[in-house]
């Protein structure tokens, strides 16, 4: 009789699998809770302690670490190995079905302690999986419950050949590697939380989908999800309608969502090519969306829209008037979904409430031959800590617009300039090699509406030329980090034109 060892944390499908193995002539050996589950279901089981001749001890920490187990798994079917098994009274093990303690699930729980995490580090399970995978020519190893049916079918048809066994072994080694990686990432993350970066960067991402192509059609691409990421984010959003997401869709959806979550009142942000081209806040979402659209009606065509509250029918009706690639929001009214789904290709994504951060603690940028890692820019301008550097202080309305403009500016590629008024973006200058050109673009887009508006800059003015452009356009208040050796020159220009200017002390470069 062949022998199968089954010890699983995830017990889905295990009873039927064990029954099928018995039907194929296997003796089932099992441990602890798995053995109890099988026995309750009427499956004949041999307890592991009967195989080892030693009881499970140390709260189950030691039960399979024994020569009668690992000798049975690691023995090839050579005459020499089989003779040694007979000499030691060890029965060969022909199949190992193991999945490991739920370490990821445990550490994903809010408030989990280090002691709890450590207790869910499996020792015997990975040892058995690795042993079986190493000896895959003689031992079938199964780590994924979804594979149970394939294994039974292959054995029943006599097709459990070397190619199939190697395929299962590859899955097994990937399983243990991912498990060890999750432990390493969690323990390293304890230091990273304290501001220390790991000597070896180990983060795990699981494949969500292969994409049709990358940034351009000649590039291949795929989307991976960060396993421990929690909260509302693009990686966890559900697609309710529309075509498959593209590489550029995912980039722009992320940019739009991260921008719109800056605001507490109803807000909408429209992104094109990873830059906000429109953004607005209002008491009603429909007004926020129309305000964002009016900021740049040309660029909004084919754009990505993010909202920070439930999309209602009125907002959906306005959205339906132009071609949009995708919409992402916490939720949608039933009537809103009905309206939006009339556009068969429109991608509609739901994130759930945005009140919790996504839990993604790092920004990663790949460079040729390396990886840049930093904490995300979660810096928020504190109105009480800002410094008015001009003789005239901003009015309350100007201050509200300055804070709004800077929140948008933070999500615009550097050099970044944003012109805004009444909580609505009027013009954006993005990604230019010098700041004054960005200002000219933003002010030119705003046109006559720039008169009485405010201007935000992601970094200081190295010269007064950017401020002079703003004054010529009629801007009345400016917000910038300050810190240039020529700040006094800009302050003098602002005072000469009765312009209010505030320094935040916080830069927001986004390259």
C-alpha positions as CSV (number, residue, x, y, z in Angstrom):
1,X,0.0,0.0,0.0
2,X,1.2,3.5,-0.9
3,X,1.4,6.1,1.9
4,X,0.3,9.7,1.7
5,X,1.1,12.3,4.4
6,X,-1.5,15.1,4.7
7,X,-1.0,18.0,7.1
8,X,-2.8,21.2,6.0
9,X,-3.7,24.5,7.5
10,X,-6.2,25.3,4.6
11,X,-8.5,22.3,4.8
12,X,-10.7,23.2,1.8
13,X,-11.2,20.1,-0.3
14,X,-9.0,17.9,1.9
15,X,-11.7,15.4,2.9
16,X,-12.6,14.6,-0.7
17,X,-8.9,14.5,-1.7
18,X,-8.2,12.0,1.1
19,X,-11.2,9.8,0.1
20,X,-10.0,9.7,-3.5
21,X,-6.5,8.7,-2.3
22,X,-7.9,5.9,-0.2
23,X,-9.8,4.8,-3.3
24,X,-6.5,4.7,-5.2
25,X,-5.0,2.4,-2.5
26,X,-3.3,4.9,-0.3
27,X,-2.8,4.8,3.5
28,X,-3.4,8.3,4.9
29,X,-1.0,9.5,7.6
30,X,-2.0,12.8,9.2
31,X,-1.3,15.3,12.0
32,X,-3.3,17.1,14.7
33,X,-6.3,19.0,13.4
34,X,-6.1,17.5,9.9
35,X,-6.3,14.0,11.3
36,X,-9.3,15.0,13.4
37,X,-11.1,16.5,10.4
38,X,-10.5,13.4,8.3
39,X,-11.5,11.0,11.0
40,X,-14.7,12.9,11.7
41,X,-15.5,12.6,8.0
42,X,-15.0,8.8,8.2
43,X,-11.7,8.7,6.3
44,X,-9.3,6.0,7.8
45,X,-6.3,7.8,9.2
46,X,-3.0,6.8,10.8
47,X,-1.8,9.4,13.3
48,X,1.7,10.7,12.8
49,X,2.7,9.7,16.4
50,X,2.0,6.1,15.4
51,X,4.5,6.5,12.6
52,X,7.2,8.2,14.6
53,X,6.6,6.3,17.8
54,X,6.8,9.6,19.6
55,X,4.0,11.9,20.7
56,X,3.4,15.4,19.4
57,X,5.1,17.7,21.9
58,X,5.7,21.4,22.6
59,X,2.1,22.4,21.7
60,X,2.5,20.7,18.3
61,X,5.8,22.4,17.5
62,X,7.5,19.0,17.2
63,X,5.5,16.2,15.5
64,X,6.9,15.5,12.0
65,X,10.6,16.3,12.6
66,X,11.6,12.6,12.8
67,X,13.6,10.1,10.6
68,X,10.5,7.9,10.1
69,X,8.9,10.9,8.3
70,X,11.8,12.4,6.5
71,X,13.5,9.1,5.7
72,X,10.2,8.0,4.2
73,X,10.0,11.2,2.1
74,X,13.6,11.6,1.0
75,X,14.3,8.0,0.0
76,X,14.7,7.5,-3.7
77,X,13.4,4.2,-5.0
78,X,16.9,2.9,-5.6
79,X,17.8,-0.5,-4.2
80,X,20.3,1.0,-1.7
81,X,17.8,3.5,-0.3
82,X,15.0,1.0,-0.1
83,X,17.3,-1.5,1.7
84,X,18.2,1.1,4.3
85,X,14.5,1.9,4.9
86,X,13.8,-1.8,5.5
87,X,16.8,-2.0,7.9
88,X,15.4,0.9,9.9
89,X,11.7,-0.2,9.7
90,X,10.7,3.0,7.8
91,X,7.8,3.0,5.3
92,X,8.3,5.1,2.1
93,X,6.0,8.1,1.7
94,X,4.7,8.5,-1.8
95,X,2.7,11.7,-1.6
96,X,3.0,14.8,0.6
97,X,0.1,17.2,0.8
98,X,1.0,20.2,3.0
99,X,0.1,23.8,3.2
100,X,1.6,26.0,5.9
101,X,0.5,27.9,9.0
102,X,-1.3,31.1,8.0
103,X,1.5,33.5,8.6
104,X,0.4,36.2,6.1
105,X,-3.2,36.1,7.3
106,X,-2.0,36.4,10.9
107,X,0.3,39.4,10.4
108,X,-2.3,41.1,8.2
109,X,-4.7,41.4,11.3
110,X,-4.7,44.8,12.9
111,X,-2.9,44.8,16.2
112,X,-1.1,41.5,15.8
113,X,1.8,41.1,18.2
114,X,5.3,39.9,17.4
115,X,4.7,36.9,19.7
116,X,1.6,35.9,17.7
117,X,3.4,36.3,14.4
118,X,6.3,34.2,15.6
119,X,4.0,31.4,16.8
120,X,2.6,31.2,13.2
121,X,6.0,30.4,11.7
122,X,5.8,26.9,10.4
123,X,8.9,24.7,10.8
124,X,7.9,21.1,10.1
125,X,5.7,22.0,7.1
126,X,8.3,23.7,5.0
127,X,10.8,20.9,5.8
128,X,8.4,18.2,4.5
129,X,7.5,20.3,1.4
130,X,11.1,20.9,0.5
131,X,12.0,17.3,1.1
132,X,9.2,16.0,-1.1
133,X,10.0,18.6,-3.8
134,X,13.7,17.6,-3.8
135,X,12.6,13.9,-4.1
136,X,9.8,14.7,-6.6
137,X,10.8,11.8,-8.9
138,X,9.6,9.5,-6.1
139,X,7.2,11.7,-4.2
140,X,4.3,13.8,-5.3
141,X,4.1,17.1,-3.5
142,X,0.9,19.2,-3.3
143,X,0.8,22.6,-1.7
144,X,-2.3,24.1,-3.4
145,X,-5.7,22.6,-2.7
146,X,-6.8,23.6,-6.2
147,X,-4.4,21.0,-7.5
148,X,-6.0,18.1,-5.7
149,X,-8.2,17.2,-8.6
150,X,-5.3,17.3,-11.1
151,X,-3.2,15.0,-8.9
152,X,-6.0,12.4,-8.5
153,X,-6.7,12.5,-12.2
154,X,-3.1,12.1,-13.2
155,X,-2.6,9.1,-10.9
156,X,-5.9,7.5,-11.9
157,X,-4.8,7.8,-15.6
158,X,-1.2,6.7,-14.9
159,X,0.0,10.2,-16.0
160,X,1.8,11.2,-12.9
161,X,5.0,11.4,-15.0
162,X,8.3,13.2,-14.3
163,X,7.1,16.3,-16.1
164,X,4.0,16.5,-13.9
165,X,6.0,15.8,-10.8
166,X,8.5,18.5,-11.6
167,X,5.7,21.0,-12.2
168,X,4.3,20.3,-8.7
169,X,7.9,20.6,-7.3
170,X,8.3,24.0,-8.8
171,X,5.1,25.1,-7.2
172,X,6.2,23.7,-3.9
173,X,9.6,25.5,-3.9
174,X,7.8,28.7,-4.9
175,X,5.4,28.2,-2.0
176,X,8.1,27.8,0.6
177,X,10.2,30.6,-0.9
178,X,7.1,32.9,-0.7
179,X,6.5,31.8,2.8
180,X,10.0,32.5,4.0
181,X,9.9,35.8,2.1
182,X,6.8,36.8,3.9
183,X,8.4,36.1,7.2
184,X,11.6,38.0,6.3
185,X,9.5,40.9,4.9
186,X,7.4,41.1,8.1
187,X,10.4,41.0,10.5
188,X,12.3,43.5,8.3
189,X,9.3,45.7,8.3
190,X,9.6,46.1,12.0
191,X,12.9,47.9,11.4
192,X,11.5,49.8,8.5
193,X,8.7,51.2,10.6
194,X,11.4,52.6,12.9
195,X,13.1,54.2,9.9
196,X,15.7,51.5,9.2
197,X,15.9,50.0,5.7
198,X,16.6,46.3,5.4
199,X,20.0,45.1,4.2
200,X,18.1,42.9,1.7
201,X,14.9,44.2,0.2
202,X,12.4,41.4,0.1
203,X,8.8,42.3,-0.9
204,X,6.3,40.0,-2.4
205,X,3.8,40.7,-5.1
206,X,1.3,38.3,-6.6
207,X,0.2,38.3,-10.2
208,X,-3.2,39.9,-10.8
209,X,-3.2,39.8,-14.6
210,X,-1.0,39.8,-17.7
211,X,-1.7,43.0,-19.6
212,X,-2.1,43.3,-23.3
213,X,1.0,45.4,-23.5
214,X,2.9,48.0,-21.5
215,X,3.3,51.7,-21.8
216,X,3.7,51.1,-25.5
217,X,2.4,48.3,-27.7
218,X,5.9,46.8,-28.3
219,X,6.4,46.4,-24.5
220,X,5.2,43.4,-22.5
221,X,3.6,44.0,-19.1
222,X,1.8,42.5,-16.1
223,X,0.2,43.9,-12.9
224,X,1.1,42.5,-9.5
225,X,-0.6,43.1,-6.2
226,X,1.2,43.9,-3.0
227,X,0.0,41.1,-0.7
228,X,0.0,42.9,2.6
229,X,-1.5,46.2,1.3
230,X,-4.7,47.0,3.0
231,X,-7.3,49.7,2.7
232,X,-8.6,51.5,-0.4
233,X,-6.1,51.4,-3.3
234,X,-5.9,50.5,-7.0
235,X,-4.4,47.1,-6.1
236,X,-7.5,46.1,-4.1
237,X,-10.2,47.9,-6.1
238,X,-12.9,45.8,-7.8
239,X,-13.8,46.3,-11.5
240,X,-17.5,46.6,-11.8
241,X,-17.7,47.1,-15.5
242,X,-15.8,47.7,-18.7
243,X,-12.7,46.5,-20.6
244,X,-9.6,45.0,-19.0
245,X,-7.3,47.6,-17.5
246,X,-4.3,48.6,-19.4
247,X,-0.8,49.5,-18.1
248,X,-1.4,53.2,-18.5
249,X,-5.0,52.9,-17.0
250,X,-3.5,51.5,-13.8
251,X,-0.9,54.2,-13.6
252,X,-3.4,57.0,-14.1
253,X,-6.0,55.4,-11.8
254,X,-3.5,55.3,-9.0
255,X,-2.4,59.0,-9.6
256,X,-6.1,60.1,-9.6
257,X,-7.1,58.2,-6.5
258,X,-4.1,59.3,-4.5
259,X,-4.8,62.9,-5.5
260,X,-8.5,62.9,-4.6
261,X,-7.9,61.4,-1.2
262,X,-6.2,64.6,-0.2
263,X,-9.6,66.2,0.2
264,X,-12.3,65.7,2.9
265,X,-15.2,67.4,1.2
266,X,-16.7,66.2,-2.0
267,X,-13.9,66.2,-4.6
268,X,-13.2,65.0,-8.1
269,X,-9.8,64.8,-9.9
270,X,-9.3,64.1,-13.6
271,X,-5.9,62.7,-14.6
272,X,-4.3,62.6,-18.0
273,X,-0.9,61.1,-18.6
274,X,-0.3,60.8,-14.8
275,X,-0.9,64.5,-14.1
276,X,-4.1,66.1,-12.8
277,X,-5.6,68.2,-15.6
278,X,-8.6,69.1,-13.5
279,X,-9.6,69.1,-9.8
280,X,-12.3,70.7,-7.7
281,X,-14.0,70.6,-4.4
282,X,-17.7,71.5,-3.8
283,X,-20.6,70.8,-1.5
284,X,-22.0,68.4,-4.1
285,X,-20.0,65.8,-6.0
286,X,-21.7,66.8,-9.3
287,X,-20.4,70.3,-8.9
288,X,-16.9,69.1,-8.0
289,X,-16.9,66.9,-11.1
290,X,-18.1,69.7,-13.4
291,X,-15.6,72.1,-11.8
292,X,-12.8,69.6,-12.5
293,X,-14.0,69.1,-16.1
294,X,-14.2,72.8,-16.8
295,X,-10.6,73.3,-15.6
296,X,-9.4,71.7,-18.9
297,X,-12.2,70.4,-21.2
298,X,-9.7,69.4,-23.9
299,X,-7.5,67.2,-21.7
300,X,-10.4,65.7,-19.8
301,X,-11.4,63.9,-23.0
302,X,-10.2,60.3,-22.6
303,X,-9.1,61.0,-19.0
304,X,-9.3,59.1,-15.7
305,X,-11.7,60.4,-13.0
306,X,-11.4,59.8,-9.3
307,X,-14.0,60.8,-6.7
308,X,-13.7,60.6,-3.0
309,X,-17.4,59.9,-2.2
310,X,-20.2,57.8,-3.7
311,X,-21.0,58.7,-7.3
312,X,-24.7,59.6,-7.6
313,X,-26.9,59.7,-10.7
314,X,-26.4,63.5,-11.2
315,X,-22.6,63.1,-11.3
316,X,-22.9,60.0,-13.5
317,X,-25.1,61.9,-15.9
318,X,-22.4,64.6,-16.3
319,X,-19.7,62.0,-16.7
320,X,-21.6,60.2,-19.4
321,X,-21.5,63.3,-21.7
322,X,-17.8,62.8,-22.7
323,X,-15.5,59.9,-23.4
324,X,-13.7,58.7,-20.3
325,X,-11.3,55.8,-20.0
326,X,-12.1,54.9,-16.4
327,X,-13.7,56.1,-13.1
328,X,-12.6,55.1,-9.7
329,X,-14.6,55.9,-6.5
330,X,-15.5,54.5,-3.1
331,X,-19.0,53.4,-4.4
332,X,-21.8,54.1,-6.8
333,X,-25.6,54.5,-6.5
334,X,-27.6,52.0,-8.4
335,X,-28.9,54.7,-10.7
336,X,-25.4,56.0,-11.3
337,X,-24.2,52.5,-12.3
338,X,-27.1,52.0,-14.6
339,X,-26.2,55.2,-16.4
340,X,-22.5,54.6,-16.5
341,X,-22.8,51.0,-17.7
342,X,-24.4,52.2,-20.9
343,X,-20.9,53.0,-22.0
344,X,-19.8,49.4,-22.6
345,X,-16.0,50.0,-22.6
346,X,-15.9,52.4,-19.6
347,X,-13.9,50.9,-16.8
348,X,-15.7,51.4,-13.5
349,X,-13.7,50.6,-10.3
350,X,-14.9,50.6,-6.7
351,X,-12.5,51.0,-3.8
352,X,-14.6,51.1,-0.7
353,X,-14.2,54.0,1.8
354,X,-11.1,56.1,1.5
355,X,-10.9,56.9,5.2
356,X,-8.1,54.4,5.9
357,X,-4.7,54.7,4.2
358,X,-3.8,52.0,1.7
359,X,-1.1,50.6,4.0
360,X,1.5,50.9,1.3
361,X,4.5,52.3,3.2
362,X,7.0,52.7,0.4
363,X,7.4,54.1,-3.1
364,X,9.6,52.1,-5.3
365,X,11.3,53.3,-8.5
366,X,13.3,50.9,-10.6
367,X,16.5,52.1,-12.2
368,X,18.8,50.1,-14.4
369,X,20.6,47.8,-12.0
370,X,18.9,48.9,-8.9
371,X,15.9,50.0,-6.9
372,X,15.1,53.3,-5.2
373,X,13.0,53.1,-2.1
374,X,11.4,55.9,-0.1
375,X,8.5,56.5,2.1
376,X,5.5,58.1,0.3
377,X,4.9,61.8,0.3
378,X,2.2,62.0,2.9
379,X,3.2,65.5,4.0
380,X,0.3,67.9,4.5
381,X,0.6,71.6,4.8
382,X,-0.4,72.9,8.2
383,X,-2.1,76.3,7.8
384,X,-1.1,77.2,11.4
385,X,2.5,76.6,10.7
386,X,2.7,78.4,7.4
387,X,4.6,81.7,7.4
388,X,3.2,84.8,5.7
389,X,6.4,86.5,4.4
390,X,4.7,89.5,2.7
391,X,3.2,92.6,4.2
392,X,-0.2,91.5,3.1
393,X,-1.6,88.3,4.5
394,X,-3.9,86.1,2.4
395,X,-7.7,86.6,2.9
396,X,-9.6,83.6,4.3
397,X,-10.8,82.7,0.8
398,X,-7.3,83.0,-0.7
399,X,-5.9,80.8,2.1
400,X,-8.5,78.1,1.4
401,X,-7.6,78.3,-2.3
402,X,-3.9,78.2,-1.5
403,X,-4.2,75.0,0.5
404,X,-6.3,73.5,-2.2
405,X,-3.9,74.4,-4.9
406,X,-0.9,73.0,-3.0
407,X,-2.7,69.7,-2.4
408,X,-3.2,69.4,-6.1
409,X,0.4,70.6,-6.9
410,X,1.7,67.8,-4.7
411,X,0.5,65.3,-7.4
412,X,1.8,67.2,-10.4
413,X,5.1,66.2,-12.0
414,X,7.9,68.6,-11.2
415,X,8.5,71.4,-12.0
416,X,4.9,71.9,-10.9
417,X,2.7,75.0,-10.9
418,X,-1.0,75.1,-10.2
419,X,-3.4,78.0,-10.6
420,X,-6.7,77.8,-8.8
421,X,-9.7,79.8,-7.6
422,X,-12.8,78.9,-5.7
423,X,-11.5,75.4,-5.0
424,X,-11.1,74.7,-8.7
425,X,-8.0,74.2,-10.8
426,X,-7.7,76.7,-13.6
427,X,-4.3,75.8,-15.0
428,X,-1.5,73.3,-14.5
429,X,2.1,73.5,-15.6
430,X,3.8,70.1,-15.3
431,X,7.1,68.4,-15.9
432,X,9.0,71.3,-17.4
433,X,12.8,71.8,-17.1
434,X,12.4,75.2,-15.5
435,X,9.8,76.7,-13.2
436,X,9.0,79.8,-15.2
437,X,7.9,77.7,-18.2
438,X,5.6,75.7,-16.0
439,X,4.1,78.9,-14.7
440,X,3.6,80.3,-18.2
441,X,1.8,77.1,-19.2
442,X,-0.4,77.1,-16.2
443,X,-1.2,80.8,-16.4
444,X,-1.8,80.6,-20.2
445,X,-4.3,77.8,-19.6
446,X,-6.1,79.8,-16.9
447,X,-6.2,82.8,-19.2
448,X,-8.3,85.7,-18.0
449,X,-9.6,83.6,-15.1
450,X,-6.2,83.9,-13.5
451,X,-7.1,87.4,-12.4
452,X,-7.9,87.1,-8.7
453,X,-6.7,83.5,-8.6
454,X,-3.9,81.9,-6.5
455,X,-0.8,80.1,-7.6
456,X,1.0,77.1,-5.9
457,X,4.5,75.9,-6.6
458,X,6.0,72.6,-5.5
459,X,9.4,74.1,-4.8
460,X,10.9,77.5,-4.1
461,X,11.4,80.2,-6.7
462,X,15.1,80.4,-7.5
463,X,14.5,83.8,-9.1
464,X,11.5,86.3,-9.0
465,X,10.7,85.6,-12.7
466,X,7.9,83.0,-11.9
467,X,6.3,85.4,-9.5
468,X,6.5,88.2,-12.0
469,X,4.6,86.1,-14.5
470,X,2.0,85.4,-11.9
471,X,1.6,89.1,-11.1
472,X,1.3,90.0,-14.8
473,X,-1.6,87.5,-15.1
474,X,-3.4,89.0,-12.1
475,X,-2.7,86.4,-9.4
476,X,-3.2,87.8,-6.0
477,X,-1.7,85.1,-3.6
478,X,1.1,82.6,-3.9
479,X,2.1,79.5,-1.9
480,X,5.5,78.0,-2.1
481,X,7.9,76.1,0.2
482,X,10.5,78.9,0.4
483,X,14.1,78.2,1.2
484,X,15.9,79.9,-1.8
485,X,18.9,82.1,-1.2
486,X,17.0,84.7,-3.2
487,X,13.7,84.5,-1.2
488,X,14.1,88.2,-0.3
489,X,14.1,89.2,-3.9
490,X,10.8,87.4,-4.5
491,X,9.3,88.9,-1.3
492,X,10.2,92.4,-2.4
493,X,8.5,91.8,-5.8
494,X,5.4,90.5,-4.1
495,X,5.2,93.4,-1.7
496,X,5.7,95.9,-4.6
497,X,2.6,94.5,-6.2
498,X,0.6,94.0,-3.0
499,X,0.6,90.2,-3.5
500,X,0.2,87.9,-0.5
501,X,2.8,85.1,-0.3
502,X,3.2,82.3,2.2
503,X,6.0,79.8,2.8
504,X,5.2,76.2,3.8
505,X,8.7,74.9,4.5
506,X,7.7,71.6,2.7
507,X,8.8,70.7,-0.8
508,X,6.7,68.3,-3.0
509,X,9.0,67.2,-5.9
510,X,7.4,64.4,-8.0
511,X,9.8,63.3,-10.7
